[in-house]
Amino acid sequence: SLLLLLGSSGSAQDSASFSPARVVGPVHLLRANRGATFDNAVASIGPDGTLLIDAAYPETADSLLAAIKRAGGADPRILINTHFHHAGGNALLGRAALIIGHSNTRRRMRQPSRMYGVMSIGPWPDSALPKVTVDTGHTLRFNGEEIRLVHFPGGHTDGDLVAFFEKSRIVATGDLYVPLLGPCDLANGCRWSEYVASIRRLLKLVPADAVIFPGHGPASTPAELREFAGILEEVTAQVRRS
């Protein structure tokens, strides 16, 4: 599935278009039609305006903005990067927005790097970098609810933020949790033992009645997250036995 994720980030970017996949209260899961892995963004649309989580790619920015406007939103006022992989559209989607990300995300965006040690990415212009940086956590109040940002060290990257929408019971995980096995970017701060521990911690923090909006793929459930955690534990045990 790591190969699926890598393959999904290639030449198909320019043909992707975003459409709504799930709506819970003011929170919209927007999905790009790019095959099995998709690419997701999450938008809270309401009286305070639009808060966007993740910005996909430069090539998909216009399509993502059009999908937000079809859903009744406007240009984002706040843009949250769950990690630097999904910050490609920051320059366009963040023009009128306050951009928020982990301090490690900002640090990695300022220099050229390689996703999974293979794919070149960055650097971003200063205008596209997070202006507010989060270290352990942060709480926003927007569109009638609290949105808690929680950092998971050593997860998918070293800058992963997960957003918990308290009222809507939505958890936007970015790529920390994707219903596919193998999204550990060892070249950019992921440490396998910490990644497995992060999934265990996430499982404890996700409410039983929550809907999970991951960075790729369809909306998920706490039961599916629990199954995923079990798979990671099993893989870890098998590696240790070999």
Secondary structure, 3 states (H helix, E strand, C coil): CHHHHHHCCCHHHHHCCEEEEEEECCEEEEEECCCCCCEEEEEEEECCEEEEECCECHHHHHHHHHHHHHCCCCCCCEEECCCHHHECCHHHHCCCCEEEEEHHHHHHHCCCEEECCCEEECCCCHHHCCCEEECCEEEEEECCEEEEEEECCCCCCCCCEEEEECCCCEEEEECCCCCCCCCCCHHHCCCHHHHHHHHHHHHHHCCCCCEEEECCCCCECHHHHHHHHHHHHHHHHHHHHC
